Amino acid sequence: MQAGNIEKWQNIRSKGMLRFVVVRGILGWGLGTAALFTLIQWLMGGAKEVPQTWAISFVLFPVAGIFWGMFMWFFFNHKLRQQGAG
């Protein structure tokens, strides 16, 4: 990690894991991916049942976002410890 990134991560980390997982994992990755997936399915004509695809996407992707957020939290903390700044 570069010095600016270390400071940025330390600032994010100071706000706590729960906030990171909710903001970056569920809202950022989960909802963003769900919207993109639903849009692509709709554009390709693969989602004949758009409401059903929408409902499944907007449940499953945010749940996966919890795991993504937790993985990234531990990954960045590990990188920070490797740098000797954590």
CYANA upper distance limits for C-alpha pairs under 8 A (distance plus 0.5 A):
  1 MET  CA      5 ASN  CA      6.46
  1 MET  CA      6 ILE  CA      6.57
  1 MET  CA     79 LYS  CA      7.60
  1 MET  CA     80 LEU  CA      7.75
  1 MET  CA     83 GLN  CA      7.66
  2 GLN  CA      6 ILE  CA      6.64
  3 ALA  CA      7 GLU  CA      6.88
  4 GLY  CA      8 LYS  CA      6.68
  5 ASN  CA      9 TRP  CA      6.51
  6 ILE  CA     10 GLN  CA      6.58
  6 ILE  CA     80 LEU  CA      7.42
  6 ILE  CA     85 ALA  CA      8.07
  7 GLU  CA     11 ASN  CA      6.71
  8 LYS  CA     12 ILE  CA      6.82
  9 TRP  CA     13 ARG  CA      6.38
  9 TRP  CA     76 PHE  CA      8.13
 10 GLN  CA     14 SER  CA      6.54
 11 ASN  CA     15 LYS  CA      7.48
 12 ILE  CA     16 GLY  CA      7.77
 12 ILE  CA     20 PHE  CA      7.80
 13 ARG  CA     17 MET  CA      7.28
 13 ARG  CA     20 PHE  CA      8.24
 15 LYS  CA     19 ARG  CA      7.11
 15 LYS  CA     20 PHE  CA      8.09
 16 GLY  CA     20 PHE  CA      6.97
 17 MET  CA     21 VAL  CA      6.58
 17 MET  CA     70 MET  CA      8.25
 17 MET  CA     73 TRP  CA      7.40
 18 LEU  CA     22 VAL  CA      6.62
 19 ARG  CA     23 VAL  CA      6.37
 20 PHE  CA     24 ARG  CA      5.94
 20 PHE  CA     25 GLY  CA      7.46
 20 PHE  CA     69 GLY  CA      7.34
 20 PHE  CA     73 TRP  CA      7.98
 21 VAL  CA     25 GLY  CA      5.15
 21 VAL  CA     26 ILE  CA      6.88
 21 VAL  CA     65 GLY  CA      8.10
 21 VAL  CA     66 ILE  CA      6.42
 21 VAL  CA     68 TRP  CA      8.46
 21 VAL  CA     69 GLY  CA      5.00
 21 VAL  CA     70 MET  CA      6.59
 21 VAL  CA     73 TRP  CA      8.20
 22 VAL  CA     26 ILE  CA      5.42
 22 VAL  CA     27 LEU  CA      6.61
 22 VAL  CA     66 ILE  CA      7.71
 22 VAL  CA     69 GLY  CA      8.13
 23 VAL  CA     27 LEU  CA      5.62
 23 VAL  CA     28 GLY  CA      6.46
 24 ARG  CA     28 GLY  CA      5.10
 24 ARG  CA     29 TRP  CA      6.71
 24 ARG  CA     69 GLY  CA      6.78
 25 GLY  CA     29 TRP  CA      5.55
 25 GLY  CA     30 GLY  CA      6.54
 25 GLY  CA     62 PRO  CA      7.85
 25 GLY  CA     65 GLY  CA      4.83
 25 GLY  CA     66 ILE  CA      5.92
 25 GLY  CA     67 PHE  CA      8.02
 25 GLY  CA     68 TRP  CA      6.36
 25 GLY  CA     69 GLY  CA      4.64
 25 GLY  CA     70 MET  CA      8.18
 26 ILE  CA     30 GLY  CA      5.10
 26 ILE  CA     31 LEU  CA      6.90
 26 ILE  CA     61 PHE  CA      8.38
 26 ILE  CA     62 PRO  CA      5.16
 26 ILE  CA     63 VAL  CA      7.45
 26 ILE  CA     64 ALA  CA      8.26
 26 ILE  CA     65 GLY  CA      5.07
 26 ILE  CA     66 ILE  CA      6.18
 26 ILE  CA     69 GLY  CA      7.88
 27 LEU  CA     31 LEU  CA      5.70
 27 LEU  CA     32 GLY  CA      7.55
 27 LEU  CA     62 PRO  CA      7.56
 27 LEU  CA     65 GLY  CA      8.30
 28 GLY  CA     32 GLY  CA      6.18
 29 TRP  CA     33 THR  CA      6.25
 29 TRP  CA     61 PHE  CA      8.40
 29 TRP  CA     62 PRO  CA      7.87
 29 TRP  CA     65 GLY  CA      6.24
 29 TRP  CA     68 TRP  CA      8.33
 30 GLY  CA     34 ALA  CA      6.60
 30 GLY  CA     58 PHE  CA      8.23
 30 GLY  CA     61 PHE  CA      5.12
 30 GLY  CA     62 PRO  CA      4.33
 30 GLY  CA     63 VAL  CA      7.60
 30 GLY  CA     64 ALA  CA      7.12
 30 GLY  CA     65 GLY  CA      5.05
 30 GLY  CA     66 ILE  CA      8.40
 31 LEU  CA     35 ALA  CA      6.59
 31 LEU  CA     58 PHE  CA      6.95
 31 LEU  CA     61 PHE  CA      7.14
 31 LEU  CA     62 PRO  CA      6.32
 32 GLY  CA     36 LEU  CA      6.72
 33 THR  CA     37 PHE  CA      6.39
 33 THR  CA     61 PHE  CA      7.15
 34 ALA  CA     38 THR  CA      6.54
 34 ALA  CA     54 TRP  CA      8.21
 34 ALA  CA     57 SER  CA      5.51
 34 ALA  CA     58 PHE  CA      5.98
 34 ALA  CA     61 PHE  CA      6.15
 34 ALA  CA     62 PRO  CA      8.13
 35 ALA  CA     39 LEU  CA      6.58
 35 ALA  CA     57 SER  CA      8.24
 35 ALA  CA     58 PHE  CA      8.13
 36 LEU  CA     40 ILE  CA      6.61
 37 PHE  CA     41 GLN  CA      6.61
 37 PHE  CA     57 SER  CA      7.91
 38 THR  CA     42 TRP  CA      6.58
 38 THR  CA     47 ALA  CA      8.32
 38 THR  CA     50 VAL  CA      8.13
 38 THR  CA     53 THR  CA      7.08
 38 THR  CA     54 TRP  CA      6.51
 38 THR  CA     57 SER  CA      7.40
 39 LEU  CA     43 LEU  CA      6.58
 40 ILE  CA     44 MET  CA      6.55
 41 GLN  CA     45 GLY  CA      6.61
 41 GLN  CA     46 GLY  CA      5.60
 41 GLN  CA     47 ALA  CA      5.68
 42 TRP  CA     46 GLY  CA      6.70
 42 TRP  CA     47 ALA  CA      5.73
 42 TRP  CA     48 LYS  CA      8.11
 42 TRP  CA     50 VAL  CA      7.32
 47 ALA  CA     53 THR  CA      6.95
 49 GLU  CA     53 THR  CA      6.71
 50 VAL  CA     54 TRP  CA      6.34
 51 PRO  CA     55 ALA  CA      6.57
 52 GLN  CA     56 ILE  CA      6.69
 53 THR  CA     57 SER  CA      6.41
 54 TRP  CA     58 PHE  CA      6.47
 55 ALA  CA     59 VAL  CA      6.85
 56 ILE  CA     60 LEU  CA      6.48
 57 SER  CA     61 PHE  CA      6.20
 58 PHE  CA     62 PRO  CA      6.94
 59 VAL  CA     63 VAL  CA      6.91
 60 LEU  CA     64 ALA  CA      6.70
 61 PHE  CA     65 GLY  CA      6.51
 62 PRO  CA     66 ILE  CA      7.06
 63 VAL  CA     67 PHE  CA      7.71
 64 ALA  CA     68 TRP  CA      6.76
 65 GLY  CA     69 GLY  CA      6.34
 66 ILE  CA     70 MET  CA      6.70
 67 PHE  CA     71 PHE  CA      6.53
 68 TRP  CA     72 MET  CA      6.64
 69 GLY  CA     73 TRP  CA      6.55
 70 MET  CA     74 PHE  CA      6.85
 71 PHE  CA     75 PHE  CA      6.50
 72 MET  CA     76 PHE  CA      6.48
 73 TRP  CA     77 ASN  CA      6.72
 74 PHE  CA     78 HIS  CA      6.52
 75 PHE  CA     79 LYS  CA      6.79
 76 PHE  CA     80 LEU  CA      6.60
 77 ASN  CA     81 ARG  CA      6.73
 77 ASN  CA     86 GLY  CA      7.71
 78 HIS  CA     82 GLN  CA      6.76
 79 LYS  CA     83 GLN  CA      6.93
 80 LEU  CA     84 GLY  CA      7.00
 80 LEU  CA     85 ALA  CA      6.11
 80 LEU  CA     86 GLY  CA      5.73
 81 ARG  CA     85 ALA  CA      6.34
 81 ARG  CA     86 GLY  CA      5.12
